Amino acid sequence: MGIVLGPNQYGKAETHVVRIYRDTPRHRIRDLVVSTTLAGDFDAAHVSGDQSAVLPTDSQKNTVFAYAKEHGVDAIEDFALRLARHFVADVLGVTAARIEVDEYEWERINVGGKGHDHAFSRSGREVRTTAVTVDADGRVDVESGLKDLTVLKSTGSEFQGFLRDRYTTLADTTDRILATSLVVRWRYLGPDTDWSVAYSQIRDVLLERFASTHSKALQHTLWEMGRGVLETRQDVAEIRLTAPNKHHFAVDLSPFGLDNPGEVFFAADRPYGLIEATVRRDDHSQSR
């Protein structure tokens, strides 16, 4: 039985680049964490230690910084596409490049009722994400999304009629808190999209469907959210949603002579249910 090297790749993980635009007295800030991954014929680096075909990961880090200056940071999808195409076209032996970007938002500090020109505070909003893959044959895959979008409904959610076995103690409920911290990724049909407009619209749809759906389970809510995005955006092939169920349990206040008609809760951090779903168009293949 022979021993061979299987698929391999390498890159630089989580290069944190902050790009400040200082061309006017009112500065702008973009805060990105960028991971680069290169695939190609790198067998010799593993098997014989020959590094002649390996672009150092330090060089990949430097490229991220240089591109942030030379090309600027527009939509993170465009920034990732530009990097991926560079590595495939300009680095010998690279057959595919995958670039992942997380973006953190900053808000202007309010001074005297006006946003300050050059002082910022880190926003508590969700993190915008993208993962772009470009290969030597010209194939482009763009997957965008968000994470840490924390949402809660104080009513309008139920969970009942579930399967029971000898270990089941959970009672049916027709009125409960539904809370989660969403991770959502969607795959575009192609690279010709106004990324920022699409992101804003998809985020709005996710929130509107979460709020307006009378939830029979978190699974039911995820389906409605994903379906709403595909109905709204014809350029999205599929959407994947991951949702930890942030359980809230009503506290028994009877020992203190107090009623608790769904007003005081213990928010449990673990264990938690983890619900995942993919909603896709039936005429398109699943993501790679």
N, C-alpha and C positions, 0 to 999 in steps of 0.2 A: 504494500500500500504506500503510494507516494504522498509527500507532503508539499502542498503548494500554498502560496499567498493568496488570500481572498481579496475582495473589494477593500479599497483603502482610500483615504482622503486626509487632508490636513488643512489647518488654517489658524487664524488668530481670533480668539474668542473675546468678546466684550471690550473692544476698544472704545473708551469713553471720550467722545469729542464734543467740545462746546464751541460753537461758532457764534461770535459776536459780530453783528453788523454795526459799524461805527461811521458809516458814510454820511450820516446826519447827526445832529445833536440828540435826536431821539433814537436810542440804540434798540436793536432787536437781538433776540437770543434764540438759538436752536441747540437743543441738548439731546445728543444721540448716543446710543450704545450700539456699536456695529460689530458683527461677527462675520468673518470671511472664511469660506471653505473652498478648497481647490481639489478637483479630481483630475486624474490623468495617468500617465505611465510613470509611476513612481516606485515600481517594484524594486529597482536596484537600491534605492535608499533603504529599504527594509532588508533585502536579502543579502546584499554585499556591503552595505554601508556607503555606497556611492551617492553623494549629495549633489552631483553636477546638474541634475534636472530639478532640484528643489529650490524654489524661491523662498527665502527665509520668512518665517511668520512675522519677524520684525519688519521686513520690507512691506508686508501686507499692511501692518499697522501704520507705517509711514505713508503708504498710499492713501489710506483713509484720511489722514490729517491733511495731506497735500491736496486731495480732491475737494475737501471742505473749503480750502482757501481758493484754489484755482477755478473751480466750477461752482462754488457756492452750494448751499443746501436749500433745495426747493422742496417739493413733495418727497417724502422718504422713499417712495417707490422709484421716482426718477433718479435719486441719488444712488439707490441700490442697483438699478439697471446700468447706470453709468459705470459703476465699479465692476460689476460682473462682466460687462462687455469688454472692459479694459483687460481684465485678467485673461479672458479667453482669447482675445485678439492679439495681445501684446506679449504674453508670457509663454515662451516656448514649452510645449508639452502639456499645457493645460487644456483639457477637453470639456470641462464644465466648471462653472463657478456658482456658488450659492452665497448670497449675501442676506443676512438677517439684521434688521434694524428695529430697535425700540426707541420711541421718542417720548421724552418727558417734557411736560408743559410748564412754563413759568408765566406768572402774571405780574403786571406792574403793581408796585406798592402805591397805595392811594395816599397822596399828600394834599391836604386842603381840598379834597373833593376831586382831585385830578391824578391820573396815573403818572408816576414819576418817569422822567426820561431815561434814567439808567439805573434804577433800583428795582429789584424783582423779588418775588417770593415764589417758592416751589408750589405749583398747583396740586390740589388733592384729587384731581381728575384721574381717569383711567389712563393707561399707557397705550399709545398708538403703536402698532407693529406692522412689519412687512417681512416677507421672505421671498427673494427673487432668485431664480435659477436660469442661467443662460448656458447653452452648450455650443460646441464648435459647429454643429449643423444648423445653428440659427434658431433653435427652439427656445422659446421664452415662457417661463411659468411665473406668474405673479400671484402671490397669496398675501392678502392684507388682513388686518384684524385689530383687536384690542384685548387688553387684559386688565384685571383689577377694576372692572366696572361693577361697583357694589350697589345693589338695588334691593328694595324692600317694599312689600305690600302689607299693610296692617289688617286687611281683610280681603275678601274676594278670592279666597283659596280654600280648597278642601282636599281631603284624602280619605277615601273610604272604599269599601268593597274589594279590598286587596286580598290576595291569597293568604291563608293562615295555615300554620302547622303547629305542632306541639310546643314550639318555642316562641310563638307569637304572643306578645303582651300588649302591643300597640293598639289603642282604641281608635275607632273611626272618628273623624272630625269633619264637620261641615264649615268650620270657620277657624282658620289658623293664620299665623304670620307666615308669609313666604319671602325668604331672603336668600340672596346668593351673591357671589362675586364671580362675574362672568369672564370666561376666556372664550373669545370668538375669533375664528379664522374663516375667511372666505376666499375662494379662488376665482380669479377673473378669466373670462374666455379669451382675452387677448391683452396686449400691452397698450392699446390706444384708448385711454380713459382719463378723464379729469379726476385724478386720484383724490384730491381734497374734497371736491364736491361729492364724490361717491361715498367717501368715508363719513362725511357729515350726514348724508341722507340715510345711510345704512344705520348709523348710530341712532338717529331719530326713530327709525322704524323699529329697531330693537326695543327701545324704551317705550314707545307707544304701544306695541303689542304686549309687552310685559305688564303695563299698567291696565290695559283695556280688556285683556283676556280673563274671563272668570276661570281660574285654574282648577282643574280636577286633579292635577298632579304637576310636579315640576316638569315631567316628561311632556305633558300636554302643552305647557307654556313654551318650552323650547321648540316644539313643532310649529306652533303658531308664529313664534318669532322668526324662525328660519324660513317658513313659508312666506311670511310678509316681505322678507328681504328679496326672495326670488321673484315674487310678484311685482315688486317695485323696480328692481334693477335687472334688466335683461342681459347685462354684460357679466353677471355673476353666474358661474356654473354650479357651484355648491357652497354650502356654509356649514361649518362644524362648530358646535357649541358645547362647552364644558362648564358645568355648574355644580359646585359644592352646595349642598342644601344646608344653609346656616340655620340650624334648629333654634327655635325660641320656645321655651317651656314656661307655662304659667306657674308662678310661684304660689305655693299654698300659704296663704296669710291667715288661715283660720286659727292657728295657735295664738294669734295676737288679737283675735276678735274682729278681724277685718275681712270683708268680701273682696274678691278679685275677679270682677267680670271682664276678663281679658284686657287688663290694663297694666299689670306688672309682670315682667318676664325675666327668666334667666336665659341669657344668650350663651349657648354652649359652643365651644370652639372645636371640640372633638369628642368622640368620633362623629363623622358626618357622612350623610349619603352623598355619593358623587354620581351625577347624572350626565351622560354624554349622548349627543345625537348628531347625525349628519343629515342634512336636507339637501337634495340635489335634483337636478333635472334628469329625467329618465332617458334622455337622448344623449347624455354625455357620460363618459367613463369616470370612475372614481379617481381621486387625486393620486398621484404617485407617492 
